[in-house]
């Protein structure tokens, strides 16, 4: 059977770049509108932006286009690396000696961390960190030198491990607080960015401004008869934290907790040693007469006593007998339901290793109605840009077969970029829209270069003539694309906030153009100018 030289398959092979563009555009449309790829609500994700579904498409919007709150604030602290600590030196001794050389720090503000694996981070030297305000790296170095612990370097920021811990805790707090769609990320190595859609500034600030350190302490007399506080339990001792519940018939609320098996014996012994588990239970009068009371349980959050209460004999007896550790359950009582909910969140999330410096924060709140106006304005600007570009192109060439495919090809590039954003769940914000515009601008420039190079030397009489001229134009386009990618790559890799979104989508637009849309436009122009169609 003879093969049809001018058949459909031959034409497809000759114009495979156009076919590839059509397939990719259809895939992008599927990603944009298919219910199968409809985004689910994300909370505390890895990315730096908040995602909110638009409803009509599968695109997700950032803060500026969905409304909500963004807070950027540095973590409080300085640290030293490569600290020379002699073998056998106790951590408490290091903290006391370093604190003695700092006017604005106590031993509680000093953290010492030895080489080892901390999550995904490998720490290779001993680190000493000061987690309080009004202490500089130079002051820390001076204090270490005076104490005989020579550091290799000191930095006016917290360590990498502390930063990673803070991000993890804040993500957990956002999740536990039910702030759907919230994300936590870092910018510039030391600044934490918390973004929550459809939440006001007060709610987000209240959630993150405190460390959230919850302690269960015994208030009791020591050997000298003085009243002291002894921590009997903290978040690390717990295996399970229940929901906050109002106590029936009372304004008080409680949170049920289960102590971890590895800590149950120690917690039980602390109750006994501090007198909380004494025979008959305890009658707490901490609020009325703090200097004349039986041992009390104190619920302390960030140094503030939230509630105080005694221990009933029903709990004290199994602790004295050593039976409580077999089923280590406990109920923390607070003055009201909102306080109990806050305690539960902080117990589940854990305490921040250091505070956020909210006095140095950058806060953005976008009202949902304002974000709707941003969407409308962005759409109008996009339509205006398309009309303007179309008018300039038609005025330049005055030939529909040249200008028409140019406009369609440029618009297909936008569809591909939007489909990619929908497929990977990248939130669209103003910086990403700027990347779209930059990609369109460079794309139309490249298409004009192709058209001018192909048509500048007269009529295109054959495919060989067209290919020769097209290759010349494509070398120019490829060199320009490489320059753009190299220039923007640092912005796409580094954590520089919104600049990253702009860089990523500009680079994606350039790559889509060079690898897909420019070659496809070349095939279309060849067919129209050489009369193949």
Secondary structure, DSSP 8 states (H G I E B T S, - for coil): ----TTSHHHHHHHTHHHHHHHHHHHHHHHHHH-GGG------SBSSSS--EE-SSSS-EE-HHHH-EEEEEEEB--EEEES----TT--HHHHHHHHHHT-TT--GGGEEEE-SEEETTEEE-S-EEEE-SSS--HHHHHHHHHHHT---SEEESS--HHHHHHHHHHHHHHHHHTT-TT-EEEEETTTEEEEEEET--HHHHHHHHSS---EEEEEEEE-TTS-EEEEEEEEGGGEEEEEEEEE-TTSS-EEEEEEE-HHHHHHHHHHHHHTTTT-TT-----TTT-TTS---EEEEEETTEEEEEE---HHHHHHHHHT-GGGG-EEEEEESSHHHHHHHHHHHHH---SS-B-GGG-EEEEE-HHHHHHHHHHHHHHHHHHHHHHHHHHHHHH--HHHHHHHHHHHHHHHHHHHHHHHHHT-EE-HHHHHHHHHHHHHHHHHHHHHHHHHHTTS---SHHHHHHHHHHHHHHHHHHHHHHHHHHHHHHHS--THHHHHHHHHHHHHHHIIIIIHHHHHHHHHHHHHT--
